[in-house]
Amino acid sequence: MTPAIKMLERHGATFELLSYEHDPRGAAYGEEAARALSLEPRSVFKTLVARLDDGRLVTGIVPVTAQLDLKALAKSAGARRASMADATEAERATGYVLGGISPLGQKKRLLTFLDESAVSFTVVHVSGGRRGLEIRLAPYDLVRLTSAKLAPLARY
């Protein structure tokens, strides 16, 4: 039971857990999840942690088929610039390991931004808090539970 699952249960959210055997030799965790679970890749979202030029850490959630547009993330957060947080910093802030960082149940609640494409789906998929575990839930539940702001963050 991960903190993400505990959070969903505590809030009475409707969700489904999907698991697969993670290949430790692979690096594209989200793409691996989409392939292993036969999911529409645009409905699988990765959770990334960035540092703003004012020092704040923020979470950006984008489809696994896209890159996080750091300029758009900074603008959405009211900052001038953003850069990817280093792995140790991201793991420490969220309480999760890379490849298993969930936007839900993070150790430190970070300001969260979700790519606006998420609301075009009935359900989306995000990490369940460990490699090989995905959570299927309605995008508006994800927005509600993370207090996410919708923004155009994906760069293809």
N, C-alpha and C positions, 0 to 999 in steps of 0.2 A: 504494500500500500504506500503510494508516494504522497507527498504533500499536495500535489495537484489533485489526485483522486479524493483525498480527504476534504479539500476545499469544495470540490463539486458536490460531494455528499452532504457536507455541512450546509450548503446553500440550496439543497434540494434540486439541483440542476438535472436535466435529462441529458444523459451522455451514454456512449458505448465505448468500451475498451477494445482495441485491436492490437494483437501482438504478433510478432514475427521474430525469426531467428536472425539477430544482428550479425553481420559479417565484420569482425574487427579489422579486416584488411581494407575495407571500404572507408571513404572519407565523406562522401556526399550523403549524410544521414537521411535527410528529407527525401531525396530522390530514391534512396534505397527503400524507404518505407513505402513510397508510392508504388514502386515496382513489386515489392514483396507482397503487398496487400491488394494489388490490382486496383489502385485508386486513381482517379483523375488527378494528374500531377498538379494542376492549377488549384485544386481544392486542398492540397497539403501545404501547410504553412510552417515556415521555420522561424524560430525565435532567436533574434540576434541582440546583443547588448552593445551599445555605443556610448562613447563619452562625448559630451558637449564641450564647447570651448570654455564654458563657465564652470566646468568640473563635474556637473551632474551626470549620472549614468541613467540611460533610458533604454527601453526595450522597443525594438522595431520588429514587426511581424509581417513577413512577406511570403508570397508563394515560393515553393522550392524551385520553380522554373525561372525565378527572377533573382536579381541582385537588389540589395537594399540601397536606395538612392540616399546617400548620406547628406547631400545638400538639401533634399526635400525633408528629410528627418529633422535636420537642424532648423530649417524654416518653420516646420510644424511645431517645434518645441520652443520657438522664440529665441533661437541662438543663431550665431553666425556660421559656425562650423561644427561638424561632428566627425569622429573617427571611430573605428571599431575598437572596443575595449579589448585588452589582452585576455587570453584564456583564463589565467588565474584570477584576474579581476572579475570577469563574468561569472566564473564558478563560485567565487566567494560571495558575490552580491546575491546570486540567485539560489545558491544551495544545491545546484544541479551540476552534472558534468557536461562538457561539450558533447553535442550529439544527443543530449537528453534534456536540454534546457527547455522547460515548459514555461509558458507565460502565466500559468496558474500556480498558486501556492508558493511563490518565490519567497525566499528567506527575508529579503528586503524588498518591500513593495516599490517598484520603479515606475516612473511615469511611462505609460505604454501607448504606442501608436500602432494601429493595424491598417494594413493596406486596404483601401476602399473596395478593392475587387472582392473581398471576403463576403460582402453582403449580397453579391450576385449568386451565391450558392445557398441551397437549403441547409446543408451541413458543411462544415470544414473539419480539417484534421490538424491537430497540433500534438507536440510531444507530450507524453504522459508522465514525464519526469525521469525516464531512463531510456537508454538506447533499446530499441526493439519494442517500444510501447507507444501507441498513438491513441489519442482521444478524439472521438467523433462527437461534435456538438453543433448546435445552431450558432451561426456567427453572432447573433445578437446576445446570446448567452455569454459568449466569449467577451464581447464588448462590455456587457454589464458586470461580469465577474472581475475583469481586469481594469475597469474604468478606462478602457482604451478610447483614444480619439481616432476617428477614421481620417485617413490622409492618403494622397497618392504617393506611395513610397516605393513601388516596384519599378525597376529599370530592367527592360528586356533586351 
